[in-house]
Amino acid sequence: MTSQAMLIHAQSAILSAAVVLAGSLVAPSAHAQGARSISCTPTTVSADGASPTPAVNPIAQALRLAAPGATIDLSMGDYPAFGVGFDNKNDASNAPISGGTSGQPIVVRGGRGVRIVPNGKGDTIAICQQIACGYITFEDLAIVPGTRAGVIFYRSGPDQVHRGFSFHDCDILGEYDHARASGPGSKWGVSAHQIADFEWRGVSRASRIENIKDEHAFYLQNTLGDVRIENVEAKRLGRTFVQLVARSHEGPAATGTVTIKKCKVDDAGIAAGDAYKGGYAITIAGTGPQCTVRIEGNVVRAGFDAALRKLTKNGEPYGTGACVAWDGGDARANGTVIVERNEFVFAPGCGDRPLASFSACASLKLDGNKFRAGNTKFAALALDPRDELGRPRGKANSKVVLGAQNELTGALEIAGALYANDPAGELKTRYGR
């Protein structure tokens, strides 16, 4: 055998050994620079055309092998829960990687019949910054939430940011039946602390988030960059669709623009543990002055599913409210809040508070919305609301701007004073430009 042939033979042997290692916890030496194209089944991984090898956790193993810009294709089936960015190289369910880049994200691509399922408890997809990681895009996955979350971004340190994670055409499909009070529980759809450059978006279809037992579809804390939630259909949620907060004791004030756009939400706030009063469907609470929130083209409804109308107590009406901005009892107020072309609609008799309520905004713009209250005891739109004793329920809005006419079915409340069905009267007189 010539020296050149011996070298080729040795390289082939090294590659074969690397392929065998693909099912282990060690990144193969042949892929030291990372694989570009990886295929997975629920039990195997194949990198750059190599023969499939067994894998305990195929997605975690594929992420270990992936170079920036790589595509990981998942064939039909159920895949186990996994994590990214934990400093535990000996855990087969964890990918201790840096991930992709802004120009070359790693793409994990599912498709019809691809599910990510929990390991009986905890979280289904867990992301940590013990090893700084980012820029991973997940496409077309059905995520079954664990007892805590479908997707969780762990609480970060002062200098850590979860940056560049995107979910396109992904669903979070809880299995709890609120009407029958039965089935596996879940706390959150997505729980995220200090995220930036984040997207959860229906691209080719609407994303679905449903049947979350205890709390929020999106629980967003101390966001540190742009966030987009778009084209999502959510229903039967224990608490809110989006709860956006930046509590002072939990991290820095929020920055960037948070966009909630073209989403449809039915029946939020129906957790039995909250006496079926789990907050406004969209809740903005004390983000800080440098954050802009855009709430655009959404439809929020409650009370149109007869099977759920029984979920209330002590003679209280079914349902809570559609949208609120306030200070959350924190020292921080909100920055700019833009509310455009939304439909907030509750069925007759539903709702136990103003349908939409806004306070503590440095600048609030209301442009072409429809506010249709279900319960005539409460306002369709409340600005700078007061409690039963006439005390402000939070800091006052600094500035209110009107765009296209807002349509009210129900009363208008301004600083505790009520005006009946008055979208073009007192509202325009006070705030018209």
N, C-alpha and C positions, 0 to 999 in steps of 0.2 A: 504494500500500500504506500503510495507517495505521501510526502509530508502534507501536501494540500488536501489529499483525500482523508488523511488522518484528522486534520483540522475540521473538515466538514463533518466527519463522523462524530467528533467530540462535541461540536456545536449541536448536532442533532440529538445526542444523548442528553445534553443539558436542557434542551427544549422539552424533551420527553419527560424528564424529571420535574420540570416546572409545571407541566400540565398535570402531572399526578398531584402536585402540591396545591392545585387550584381549589380542592375541597378542604384544605387545611386552613390554619389561621395565619400562615406566612405568605406574604405577597411573593409570587414566583419571580426568580431572578431574571428570567427571560423577558419579564414585563417591568423591569426596573423603571423604564420611562413611561409605563402605562400602556394599556391596550386601548385601541380606538373603537373596536366593534365587539360587543359582548352579547351573547345570547344566553337566556336562562330558561329553564323549566322549574317547576316547584322543587326539584331535587338535584338539578345539575347546573353547571356553568361551562360555557365555551367561550374562550377569548381569542379573538383574531383568527377564527377559522380552525382552531385546535379541536380535537375530539372532546365531547362533553365529559366532564368529570364530576363525581358526586360532591355536593355542597350541603352542609348543615343548614346554612342560611344563604340562599342564592343571591339575594339582593345585596346584603352586606358584603358577601364575597366579591360580587361583581364591582361594587363601589371601591373595594380595596384595589382592584386591578385597573380601574379606569384612569385614563389620562384626561386632562382638561379637553373638553370638546368631544369626549367619547359618547357613544350611544349604547344604552343597555336595553335590549329588547326582551320583554317578558312574554312567554307563551301562556296560553290559557291555564288557569288553575289557581289554587290558594297558596299564598306565600306567607311565611311567618313574619311577625313583627320584627322591626330592626331599628337600630340607632346609628347616628352619625356624630362623630366628634367627641366621643367619650375617650378618656385616656386609659383604655383597657384593651390592649392588643390581644389578650387571651380569651376574649368573649366573642364567640362566633357570630353573635347577632349584632356586633358593633363594627362600624367602618371607621377606624381612626385615621381619617384622611383630611387633606386641606380642601378637596373638592375641585371645582372648576374655576374659571375666571369670568369676568363680566363679558368678555368677547367670546369665550369658549366654555359655556356651562356644560356640565355633565347632564345628559338627558336620560332619564329612566322612563321608558315608554311601555305602557301597558296596552290594553285593548279589550275587546269583548271577552268577558269571562275571567278577567284578571282581578283577583281580590287580595288585599293585605289584611290578615286576620290577627287578632290579639292572641297572646300566649296565656289566655285565661284571666289576666288582670293587667293593671297598669296602663301603659300607653302603646299604641300600635306603631306609630312612627315618632321617634324621640330624637331631638337634635340638641346637641350641647356644644359649648365652646371651650371645653377643656383642651381640645386641639382646635385651633382656629380653622373654621371651615365655612364654605359658602358657595354660592352659584351652582346650585343643583336644581334642575327643572324636572318635575314629575308630571307625566301625561297619562290621562285616561286610566286612572286607578279607581277601583271601588275599595274604600277603606272602611273596615268595620271597627268602630271605636272600642278600645278597652274599657275597663271600669273607670279609668280617669279620662283619657283623651284619645281622639283619633290621631291628631298631630299635636305634639307639644314642643315648644322651643323653651328650653330650661332657663330659669332665672339667671341672668348674666351679671358679671361683675361690672364695676364702673366703666372700664375701658373696653368692654366686649360688646359686639353687635352681631346679631344673626343677619347676615347680608346676602341678598341675591337668591333667595329661595322662591321658586314659583311652582304653582300647581294649576295645570291647565286641563280642563275637562275631567277633573277629579270629583268624586263623590264621597261623602261621609254618611254611611247608612247605618244609623243606630237601629236597634232591634227591640226597643221598649215600646209597649203599647200603652199610651196614657189613658185611653178610654177604659181599658180592662185592668190597668195597674199591674201589668205582667210583662215578663221578658227581661233579658239582660240589661243592666243599667249602664249608663255612661254619664260622665260629669261634663265634659266639654267636647265640642267638635274640634276646634283649634284653640289652643292656649299659647300665647306668644308674648315674650318679654323682650324688649329692645330689639325689634326687627327693623330692617330697612331694605329698600328695593325688593319689596315683597309683592307677589301677585297670587290671588286666588280667583281664577277667571274661567268662565265657560267660553270656549273659543268656537268650536264647531257645534256646540249644543249648550243647553243650560247645565251648569253644575247643580248637584242635589246635596242638600244637608237636611237630614230629617231624623225624627224619633230620638232626640237627645233627652235623656231622662231628667237630669238635675239642673244643668246650667246653660251656658251660652253656646251658640254656634261658633262665634268668634269672640274670644276674650283677649283683647289687645291692650297691653300695658306698656307705657313709656316708649312708644314708637320713636325711632331715631332716624327716620327717612321716609321716603314715599312708600305708601301702601295702597294697593288697589284691590277691591273686592267687587267683581263685576259679573253680571249674568248668572246669578245664583238663585235657585229656587229652594226655599227653606220652609219647613213646616213642622209643627208639633215639637216645639222647643221648650225645655224646662224654664229657662230664663230668656235672655235677649238673643236677637239675631247678631247684633254687634254691640259689644260693650267696649268703648274706647276710654281708657283712663290713664292718668299719669300722676298717681299719688306721690306726694313729696317723699314719703318714707320708703318708697319702693324703687326710686330711681330718678333720673333727670326729667325735666319737662320734655314733652313731645316736640319733635321737629318734623319738617317736611309736610307733604300733602297726603291726607288720607281720603281716598275716593271710594264711596259706596254707590254703585251705579247699576241701573237696570236690573235690580234684584226684585224677586217676588217673595214675600214673607206672609205666611198664614199661621196664626195661632201660636204666638210666643208667650212666654211667661206662665206656663201651665203646670209647673212642678208642684206636686202634692206637698213637698217639704217646705214650700213657700206659701202654703194655703192657696195655691193657684194664682199667686200675685207676684210673679217673678220679674217685675220691672217692665219698662218701656221696650218695645221691640228693637228700636235703635236708640242707644244711650251714649251720649257724649258727656263726659264728666271731668272737668278740670284738666284739660290737656296742656295748658300753658300758652303764652302769647305767640310763640313762634310756629304753632301748628295751624294749618288750614285744613278744614274738613269740608268736603264736597259731598252732598247727599243729593243725587241726581237721578231722576227718572225711575224711581222705585215705586212699587206697589206694596203697601202693608195693610193686611186685612185681619180681622178676627170675628169669630162668631158665625161663620157661614157653614161650618161643619157641625151638623146636628148631634153627632155622636160625642162631641167634646163639650157641648153647652152645659152639661151637668157638672163640669169640673169647676166648682166654686163652693163656698161655704157660708153659713150664717146669713143667708139671704142676700149676699153680695151679688152684684151683677157679674156675669162672665166677662173675663178679659181685663186688660190693664190699659195701656196707651200705645200709640204708634211710634212717637219720636220725641225725645227730650234732649235738650242741652242745658246743663247747669254746672255748678262748681263742685258737686259731689261732696260738699262739706269740707273741702280742702282749701288751702290758702290760694291755690292756683285757680284762675278763671280759664276761659277758653279764648283762643285767638279768633280767626275769621271762620265763620260757619256759613256756608252757602247751601240753601235748600231750594232746589229748582225742579219743577215739573214732576213732582211726586204726587201719588194718590194715596192718601191715608184714609181708609174706609173701614168703619166698624158696623156690624149688623145692628139693626134696631134693638135697643135695650142693653147693648154691650159696652163695656168700659167703665172703670171706676175712678177716673181722673180725667183731666183735660186730654183730648186726643193727641194734641201736639203742644209742647210747652218749651219755651226758650228763655233762658236767662244766662247771665255771666258770659256773654260774648263780647269781645272787643269790637267785632263787626258782624252783624247778622244780615244776610240778604235772603228775602223771601220772594220767589219769582215763579209765578204761574203754577202754584200748587192747588190741589183739591183736598180740603179738609172736611170729611163727612163723619161727624160724630154719631155714635149709636145711642148714647145716653144723654138725654136733654138736661140732666142735672149738672153736666159738666161742659165746659167750653170746648168748641172745636179747635180753637187756637188760643193759647195763653202766652202773653208776653209779660215778663217780669211778674210772675204769679205770686200771690199771697196765700198764706195759710188761713185757717178758720178764724184766727185772732187778728188777721190783718197784717201779720208780719211777713216780710219778704222771704220767699223760699230759697233765696240765694242772692248772689250779687246781681246787680242790675246790668242789663245790656248797655254798653257804651254807645253803640250806634246801630240803628235799624234802617235798612234800605229796602225799598220795594222795587221789583221789576215788573213783569207782566202781572195782570190782576190775579189775585189769589181767590179761589172760590170756597166759600164757607157754607156748610150746612150744619148749623149750630151756632152757638154764641161765640163772640170774641171777648176775651178778657185782657185788659191792660191794667197792670198794677192793682189788681183786685176789683176793678170796675168792670161790669158786664155790659156788653152791647149785643143785641140780638141780630144775627145774620147780617153783619155790617162790613163786608169786605171792601166796599168802595166808600164807606162813610168815615167812621172814626179812624180806621186803619190808615186810610189815605190822608186824612186831615193831620194825623199825628206824624206820619212818616213819609208822606209823599214828597217827591222831589220835582 
